[in-house]
Structures are given as structure tokens and as C-alpha cells.
Amino acid sequence: MRLQDYDCATRIEASVASSVPLTPAGSPEEVREIVLDLATTDFFARPGQSIGVLAPGQFGQEHHFRLYTLADLPERTGDDSISIRICVRRCNYIDEYSGEEYQGVASNFLCDLRAGDTLTITGPYDAPFDIPDEQDATLILIGAGTGIAPFRAFVKHIYEDSPDSVARIWLFHGGRTGLDLVYMNEERNDFGLYMQEETFEAITALSRRPHWTDAIDWQTAIESRGEELWNLLLDSKTYVYVAGLEPIRDELDRVFAQTAGSEKKWMRRKAELIAGGRWTELLY
């Protein structure tokens, strides 16, 4: 679905309750968790859903629309208000023709907001991520950078709001350095709350040469559990969720093909997972 196809007619005014960095000093990236207060209780969302943000428009546009996945479920903060959380990375882009650097409109608008500032949001919108009905499913969550945000909501919901769940969770969390592991670094370690759970395991994937611009080393992280992971992928109760930048798709296909023993074997299995609604991607 294209961004211009989303319905933005119903709009909600929000105010910033807080904006705090999730990346510690020294990180080459700036990632912030922004808590928004909504002056309404008529806002319901499930893990995996997203909101739209209407940043100030440019070049005659009324607004600049972007989607952000909720990093938590809505929380009641008063008789007539609730709060939501989003995870935002400040983005800048290099024009491939001119070589000039430009600021990402929505991300810079959001990262510059401070407590008390106001903005307009829309939604919530359905996202491809849905928690399966099986209470004993295995969830393989693969995310890099801010792609980890929906998984924070997933994990919290399962362990705090679903007492009957015995779901097994494997979280593969990627970053170029340990500083980039959002919600699992020295600044904020939300996933650390679940490390004592027998059904939760987190496996990190970092660049082989920290502080370089090398790709995240998914191969080493996945191969460390290769045989067990492949057996899980053959299980009818395993669901895979992938979130991050589009290049992660090709990298994972390459690594899983090695795990499966051949590209043909992997692509056949992946097609079966997709057809069964058990492989879902949220890429941007």
C-alpha cells in the first residue's frame, strides 16, 4: 500500500509528553523514544499497528505524511487521555546525483520536538504484524535499528498481558555496534526485563568491524543457532517477523539459503511460510 493511499481524514491532536534518546552518547545514530499524549480515549491499537504523522509540508504540500509503528500499546493516563510511544531515528539522505545531503522531513521534525510541543497524527493503521492465536507458537523476531520497535510491543504484550501464553520468542537484534541496539543498550535495556524468562532469548548481530559502515553480520548470528533454527522453520507453529531497511531481505535470504543447504530449498520453504501467513515483513 502506498503512503498516498492511506486515509488521513480523521486526525488527532497530540502533545509531546517526553522525548528521550535511546542511543547513548558516542553513537553515530540519534534514535529517540517519543511519548505522545492524546486528548481522547477513543484510540485503540494492537501490537504491530502504526500511526501516521503529519509533519509540516514542503514545496506547497499541506503536510508530509509518514508511518511509525507503535513501540508500546496505548496507556491510559487520565480520565480523558491516553499516551502512545514511537521510536524515531533522525535520518539524512545523500542525493545520488548532486551528492548533497538533505534532512529527512518527518524524522527531523519529530526528533526536534520537545515536551509540550504539539503535532497531528492519524490512524491507527493495520500493519502486517499480528500475534498468532496459538498460545504455544514460536516467534522469530528479526529487526535492526528502529525496526525493533514493534517487537518491543509484541514482547511486552505476551509477557505482561497474556498470562496463558507459553510462546517461545527468539529475538535477533541487529546494529552496526552495540550502541545501536535500540532498547538493548546501556541507555535503555527494556528487553533485559525478559531475559529471565525461559521462553525468551535475544541474539545480537553486529558489524564485524565496529564503527565501520559494513553491513550487519546476520550470518554469524543466525549460523550460531543454524540447525535448531532450521528445525523451527519446518515447524507449523513457527512465525517469522522481519522489520528494518529493505536490504535486510536479500541478506537474510542469502544466510537462510546457507542454513537450508541451498538457495532452492530455502526459497521453497520461504514461499511455504509466506503462503501460510507465517513469514511477514515490514520493510522501509
C-alpha positions as a LaTeX table, in Angstrom:
\begin{tabular}{lrrr}
\hline
Residue & $x$ (\AA) & $y$ (\AA) & $z$ (\AA) \\
\hline
Met1 & 0.00 & 0.00 & 0.00 \\
Arg2 & 1.40 & 3.41 & $-0.99$ \\
Leu3 & 1.60 & 6.24 & 1.54 \\
Gln4 & $-0.75$ & 8.38 & $-0.58$ \\
Asp5 & $-3.40$ & 5.67 & $-0.31$ \\
Tyr6 & $-3.75$ & 5.93 & 3.48 \\
Asp7 & $-6.84$ & 7.68 & 4.83 \\
Cys8 & $-5.73$ & 10.80 & 6.71 \\
Ala9 & $-9.18$ & 12.35 & 7.09 \\
Thr10 & $-9.55$ & 11.50 & 10.79 \\
Arg11 & $-6.89$ & 13.45 & 12.67 \\
Ile12 & $-5.93$ & 13.51 & 16.33 \\
Glu13 & $-4.09$ & 16.31 & 18.06 \\
Ala14 & $-1.24$ & 15.12 & 20.24 \\
Ser15 & 1.21 & 16.77 & 22.60 \\
Val16 & 4.71 & 15.60 & 23.40 \\
Ala17 & 4.97 & 14.28 & 26.95 \\
Ser18 & 8.65 & 13.41 & 26.59 \\
Ser19 & 11.38 & 12.84 & 24.04 \\
Val20 & 14.41 & 10.92 & 25.26 \\
Pro21 & 17.40 & 9.45 & 23.41 \\
Leu22 & 17.57 & 5.68 & 23.12 \\
Thr23 & 21.11 & 5.76 & 21.77 \\
Pro24 & 23.87 & 6.65 & 24.24 \\
Ala25 & 26.50 & 9.33 & 23.78 \\
Gly26 & 29.01 & 8.26 & 21.17 \\
Ser27 & 26.55 & 6.51 & 18.92 \\
Pro28 & 26.70 & 7.64 & 15.28 \\
Glu29 & 22.90 & 7.46 & 15.17 \\
Glu30 & 20.30 & 9.51 & 17.03 \\
Val31 & 17.26 & 7.46 & 17.97 \\
Arg32 & 14.61 & 8.89 & 20.26 \\
Glu33 & 11.59 & 7.47 & 22.05 \\
Ile34 & 8.78 & 10.00 & 21.87 \\
Val35 & 5.79 & 9.71 & 24.18 \\
Leu36 & 2.64 & 11.39 & 22.87 \\
Asp37 & $-0.38$ & 12.34 & 24.93 \\
Leu38 & $-3.71$ & 12.14 & 23.09 \\
Ala39 & $-6.67$ & 14.09 & 24.46 \\
Thr40 & $-9.03$ & 11.20 & 23.77 \\
Thr41 & $-9.76$ & 7.70 & 24.99 \\
Asp42 & $-11.22$ & 6.69 & 21.64 \\
Phe43 & $-7.96$ & 5.27 & 20.34 \\
Phe44 & $-7.44$ & 1.52 & 20.29 \\
Ala45 & $-4.43$ & $-0.29$ & 18.85 \\
Arg46 & $-2.94$ & $-3.77$ & 18.74 \\
Pro47 & 0.75 & $-4.73$ & 18.81 \\
Gly48 & 2.18 & $-4.20$ & 15.33 \\
Gln49 & $-0.08$ & $-1.32$ & 14.32 \\
Ser50 & 1.21 & 2.09 & 13.29 \\
Ile51 & 0.20 & 5.74 & 13.34 \\
Gly52 & 0.60 & 8.40 & 10.70 \\
Val53 & 2.47 & 11.62 & 11.47 \\
Leu54 & 1.62 & 14.81 & 9.58 \\
Ala55 & 4.85 & 16.81 & 9.54 \\
Pro56 & 4.86 & 20.32 & 8.03 \\
Gly57 & 4.76 & 20.10 & 4.25 \\
Gln58 & 7.32 & 21.40 & 1.77 \\
Phe59 & 7.13 & 22.85 & $-1.73$ \\
Gly60 & 3.46 & 23.71 & $-1.42$ \\
Gln61 & 2.39 & 20.46 & 0.25 \\
Glu62 & $-0.14$ & 20.69 & 3.07 \\
His63 & 1.76 & 18.10 & 5.05 \\
His64 & 4.44 & 15.43 & 4.85 \\
Phe65 & 2.98 & 12.04 & 5.82 \\
Arg66 & 4.97 & 9.18 & 7.32 \\
Leu67 & 4.13 & 6.00 & 9.23 \\
Tyr68 & 5.63 & 4.99 & 12.58 \\
Thr69 & 4.98 & 1.67 & 14.26 \\
Leu70 & 3.85 & 1.85 & 17.87 \\
Ala71 & 6.57 & 0.79 & 20.30 \\
Asp72 & 4.02 & 0.04 & 23.02 \\
Leu73 & 0.30 & $-0.37$ & 23.48 \\
Pro74 & $-1.76$ & 2.75 & 24.34 \\
Glu75 & $-1.68$ & 3.51 & 28.06 \\
Arg76 & $-4.46$ & 5.30 & 29.92 \\
Thr77 & $-3.03$ & 8.41 & 31.57 \\
Gly78 & $-6.21$ & 10.03 & 32.84 \\
Asp79 & $-9.98$ & 10.01 & 32.64 \\
Asp80 & $-9.91$ & 11.51 & 29.16 \\
Ser81 & $-6.41$ & 10.87 & 27.79 \\
Ile82 & $-4.01$ & 8.12 & 26.76 \\
Ser83 & $-0.36$ & 8.01 & 25.77 \\
Ile84 & 1.45 & 6.19 & 22.99 \\
Arg85 & 5.14 & 5.67 & 22.18 \\
Ile86 & 7.02 & 5.75 & 18.90 \\
Cys87 & 10.68 & 5.16 & 18.12 \\
Val88 & 12.27 & 7.60 & 15.64 \\
Arg89 & 15.72 & 7.69 & 14.04 \\
Arg90 & 16.92 & 11.05 & 12.75 \\
Cys91 & 17.50 & 10.49 & 9.03 \\
Asn92 & 19.55 & 12.39 & 6.49 \\
Tyr93 & 19.87 & 11.45 & 2.83 \\
Ile94 & 22.54 & 11.95 & 0.19 \\
Asp95 & 21.22 & 12.87 & $-3.25$ \\
Glu96 & 22.68 & 10.27 & $-5.61$ \\
Tyr97 & 23.06 & 12.82 & $-8.41$ \\
Ser98 & 24.17 & 16.03 & $-6.70$ \\
Gly99 & 25.89 & 14.47 & $-3.70$ \\
Glu100 & 24.13 & 16.98 & $-1.43$ \\
Glu101 & 22.86 & 15.96 & 1.97 \\
Tyr102 & 19.20 & 16.56 & 2.86 \\
Gln103 & 17.37 & 16.15 & 6.12 \\
Gly104 & 14.57 & 13.61 & 6.35 \\
Val105 & 11.47 & 15.77 & 6.77 \\
Ala106 & 9.37 & 13.73 & 9.22 \\
Ser107 & 12.20 & 12.25 & 11.28 \\
Asn108 & 13.91 & 15.60 & 11.86 \\
Phe109 & 10.58 & 17.26 & 12.66 \\
Leu110 & 9.86 & 14.58 & 15.28 \\
Cys111 & 13.37 & 14.45 & 16.76 \\
Asp112 & 13.37 & 18.24 & 17.20 \\
Leu113 & 10.10 & 18.22 & 19.19 \\
Arg114 & 10.30 & 18.68 & 22.93 \\
Ala115 & 7.88 & 18.28 & 25.84 \\
Gly116 & 4.84 & 20.50 & 25.37 \\
Asp117 & 5.08 & 20.73 & 21.59 \\
Thr118 & 2.06 & 19.65 & 19.57 \\
Leu119 & 1.54 & 17.71 & 16.35 \\
Thr120 & $-1.17$ & 15.97 & 14.36 \\
Ile121 & $-1.39$ & 12.20 & 13.96 \\
Thr122 & $-3.73$ & 9.83 & 12.15 \\
Gly123 & $-4.59$ & 6.17 & 12.49 \\
Pro124 & $-4.04$ & 3.65 & 13.88 \\
Tyr125 & $-3.42$ & 1.60 & 10.75 \\
Asp126 & $-3.26$ & $-2.12$ & 10.35 \\
Ala127 & 0.24 & $-3.47$ & 9.99 \\
Pro128 & 1.30 & $-6.86$ & 8.68 \\
Phe129 & 2.33 & $-7.99$ & 12.16 \\
Asp130 & $-0.27$ & $-9.93$ & 14.11 \\
Ile131 & 0.39 & $-12.12$ & 17.13 \\
Pro132 & $-0.72$ & $-15.67$ & 16.25 \\
Asp133 & $-3.64$ & $-17.32$ & 18.00 \\
Glu134 & $-1.63$ & $-20.35$ & 19.14 \\
Gln135 & $-0.59$ & $-19.91$ & 22.76 \\
Asp136 & 2.40 & $-22.20$ & 22.20 \\
Ala137 & 3.71 & $-20.66$ & 18.97 \\
Thr138 & 7.36 & $-19.86$ & 18.33 \\
Leu139 & 8.01 & $-16.27$ & 17.27 \\
Ile140 & 11.25 & $-15.46$ & 15.46 \\
Leu141 & 11.66 & $-11.67$ & 15.50 \\
Ile142 & 14.37 & $-10.20$ & 13.28 \\
Gly143 & 14.93 & $-6.45$ & 13.39 \\
Ala144 & 17.61 & $-3.82$ & 13.02 \\
Gly145 & 17.69 & $-0.29$ & 14.41 \\
Thr146 & 14.23 & 1.21 & 14.87 \\
Gly147 & 12.78 & $-1.89$ & 13.21 \\
Ile148 & 12.86 & $-3.34$ & 16.70 \\
Ala149 & 10.06 & $-1.02$ & 17.91 \\
Pro150 & 7.07 & $-3.27$ & 17.07 \\
Phe151 & 8.83 & $-6.20$ & 18.72 \\
Arg152 & 9.06 & $-4.29$ & 21.99 \\
Ala153 & 5.26 & $-4.06$ & 21.95 \\
Phe154 & 4.99 & $-7.75$ & 20.98 \\
Val155 & 7.22 & $-9.00$ & 23.78 \\
Lys156 & 5.66 & $-6.78$ & 26.44 \\
His157 & 2.15 & $-7.83$ & 25.42 \\
Ile158 & 2.98 & $-11.55$ & 25.54 \\
Tyr159 & 4.72 & $-11.49$ & 28.93 \\
Glu160 & 2.60 & $-8.89$ & 30.71 \\
Asp161 & $-0.85$ & $-9.09$ & 29.14 \\
Ser162 & $-1.17$ & $-12.74$ & 28.02 \\
Pro163 & $-0.89$ & $-14.94$ & 31.14 \\
Asp164 & $-1.92$ & $-18.09$ & 29.25 \\
Ser165 & 0.76 & $-17.73$ & 26.60 \\
Val166 & 3.68 & $-20.13$ & 26.56 \\
Ala167 & 5.01 & $-18.72$ & 23.30 \\
Arg168 & 8.71 & $-19.12$ & 22.65 \\
Ile169 & 10.45 & $-15.96$ & 21.43 \\
Trp170 & 13.75 & $-15.66$ & 19.62 \\
Leu171 & 14.77 & $-12.04$ & 19.05 \\
Phe172 & 17.54 & $-11.40$ & 16.51 \\
His173 & 18.54 & $-7.79$ & 17.08 \\
Gly174 & 20.96 & $-6.08$ & 14.70 \\
Gly175 & 23.10 & $-2.96$ & 14.78 \\
Arg176 & 26.44 & $-1.81$ & 13.43 \\
Thr177 & 27.70 & $-1.50$ & 17.02 \\
Gly178 & 26.37 & $-2.34$ & 20.45 \\
Leu179 & 25.42 & 1.33 & 20.84 \\
Asp180 & 22.87 & 0.91 & 18.05 \\
Leu181 & 20.93 & $-1.92$ & 19.70 \\
Val182 & 17.81 & 0.08 & 20.49 \\
Tyr183 & 16.09 & $-0.98$ & 23.73 \\
Met184 & 19.07 & $-3.20$ & 24.50 \\
Asn185 & 21.97 & $-0.87$ & 25.22 \\
Glu186 & 23.44 & 0.96 & 28.22 \\
Glu187 & 20.95 & 3.82 & 27.83 \\
Arg188 & 17.80 & 1.67 & 27.75 \\
Asn189 & 17.53 & $-2.09$ & 28.17 \\
Asp190 & 13.80 & $-2.79$ & 28.01 \\
Phe191 & 14.36 & $-6.29$ & 26.65 \\
Gly192 & 16.51 & $-7.03$ & 29.69 \\
Leu193 & 13.27 & $-7.29$ & 31.67 \\
Tyr194 & 12.55 & $-10.60$ & 29.96 \\
Met195 & 15.99 & $-12.22$ & 29.97 \\
Gln196 & 14.99 & $-14.36$ & 32.96 \\
Glu197 & 12.06 & $-15.83$ & 31.06 \\
Glu198 & 12.78 & $-19.39$ & 29.97 \\
Thr199 & 10.90 & $-18.80$ & 26.72 \\
Phe200 & 12.79 & $-15.63$ & 25.70 \\
Glu201 & 16.18 & $-15.43$ & 24.04 \\
Ala202 & 17.95 & $-12.49$ & 22.40 \\
Ile203 & 20.72 & $-12.99$ & 19.82 \\
Thr204 & 22.65 & $-9.92$ & 18.68 \\
Ala205 & 24.10 & $-9.30$ & 15.22 \\
Leu206 & 26.73 & $-6.58$ & 14.86 \\
Ser207 & 29.09 & $-5.39$ & 12.16 \\
Arg208 & 32.32 & $-7.37$ & 12.07 \\
Arg209 & 34.27 & $-4.10$ & 12.24 \\
Pro210 & 32.62 & $-1.79$ & 14.79 \\
His211 & 32.20 & 1.88 & 13.81 \\
Trp212 & 32.73 & 0.98 & 10.14 \\
Thr213 & 29.97 & 1.13 & 7.58 \\
Asp214 & 29.96 & $-2.63$ & 6.99 \\
Ala215 & 26.65 & $-4.43$ & 6.83 \\
Ile216 & 25.30 & $-6.09$ & 9.96 \\
Asp217 & 26.71 & $-9.61$ & 10.34 \\
Trp218 & 23.47 & $-11.58$ & 10.28 \\
Gln219 & 25.33 & $-14.67$ & 9.07 \\
Thr220 & 27.29 & $-15.24$ & 12.28 \\
Ala221 & 24.25 & $-14.58$ & 14.48 \\
Ile222 & 21.96 & $-16.93$ & 12.57 \\
Glu223 & 24.54 & $-19.65$ & 11.98 \\
Ser224 & 25.22 & $-19.78$ & 15.73 \\
Arg225 & 21.78 & $-21.39$ & 16.05 \\
Gly226 & 21.53 & $-22.70$ & 12.50 \\
Glu227 & 20.39 & $-26.30$ & 12.95 \\
Glu228 & 17.88 & $-25.53$ & 15.68 \\
Leu229 & 16.61 & $-22.53$ & 13.74 \\
Trp230 & 16.09 & $-24.56$ & 10.58 \\
Asn231 & 14.11 & $-27.16$ & 12.53 \\
Leu232 & 11.93 & $-24.37$ & 13.90 \\
Leu233 & 11.32 & $-23.07$ & 10.38 \\
Leu234 & 9.96 & $-26.50$ & 9.50 \\
Asp235 & 7.55 & $-26.42$ & 12.44 \\
Ser236 & 3.95 & $-25.47$ & 11.66 \\
Lys237 & 3.72 & $-23.26$ & 14.77 \\
Thr238 & 6.69 & $-21.03$ & 13.93 \\
Tyr239 & 6.08 & $-17.45$ & 12.79 \\
Val240 & 8.80 & $-15.15$ & 11.44 \\
Tyr241 & 8.63 & $-11.36$ & 11.55 \\
Val242 & 11.23 & $-9.16$ & 9.85 \\
Ala243 & 11.49 & $-5.38$ & 10.29 \\
Gly244 & 14.06 & $-2.88$ & 9.07 \\
Leu245 & 15.51 & $-1.40$ & 5.91 \\
Glu246 & 14.83 & $-3.18$ & 2.61 \\
Pro247 & 18.40 & $-4.53$ & 2.15 \\
Ile248 & 17.82 & $-6.87$ & 5.10 \\
Arg249 & 15.59 & $-9.03$ & 2.85 \\
Asp250 & 18.40 & $-10.02$ & 0.46 \\
Glu251 & 20.88 & $-10.53$ & 3.28 \\
Leu252 & 18.54 & $-12.85$ & 5.17 \\
Asp253 & 17.74 & $-14.81$ & 2.01 \\
Arg254 & 21.46 & $-15.38$ & 1.49 \\
Val255 & 22.06 & $-16.51$ & 5.08 \\
Phe256 & 18.96 & $-18.72$ & 5.29 \\
Ala257 & 19.88 & $-20.35$ & 1.97 \\
Gln258 & 23.17 & $-21.41$ & 3.55 \\
Thr259 & 21.33 & $-22.64$ & 6.64 \\
Ala260 & 18.92 & $-24.65$ & 4.48 \\
Gly261 & 21.70 & $-26.13$ & 2.34 \\
Ser262 & 20.74 & $-24.50$ & $-0.95$ \\
Glu263 & 19.01 & $-21.42$ & $-2.32$ \\
Lys264 & 16.34 & $-23.54$ & $-4.00$ \\
Lys265 & 15.49 & $-25.34$ & $-0.76$ \\
Trp266 & 15.29 & $-22.07$ & 1.16 \\
Met267 & 13.14 & $-20.22$ & $-1.39$ \\
Arg268 & 10.72 & $-23.13$ & $-1.47$ \\
Arg269 & 10.44 & $-23.12$ & 2.33 \\
Lys270 & 10.11 & $-19.34$ & 2.47 \\
Ala271 & 7.30 & $-19.45$ & $-0.12$ \\
Glu272 & 5.51 & $-22.01$ & 2.05 \\
Leu273 & 5.88 & $-19.80$ & 5.12 \\
Ile274 & 4.54 & $-16.77$ & 3.25 \\
Ala275 & 1.63 & $-18.72$ & 1.81 \\
Gly276 & 0.74 & $-19.95$ & 5.30 \\
Gly277 & 0.87 & $-16.44$ & 6.77 \\
Arg278 & 3.92 & $-17.33$ & 8.84 \\
Trp279 & 6.56 & $-15.06$ & 7.24 \\
Thr280 & 5.83 & $-11.35$ & 7.47 \\
Glu281 & 7.99 & $-8.36$ & 6.54 \\
Leu282 & 7.74 & $-4.68$ & 7.43 \\
Leu283 & 10.47 & $-3.02$ & 5.37 \\
Tyr284 & 11.12 & 0.60 & 4.55 \\
\hline
\end{tabular}
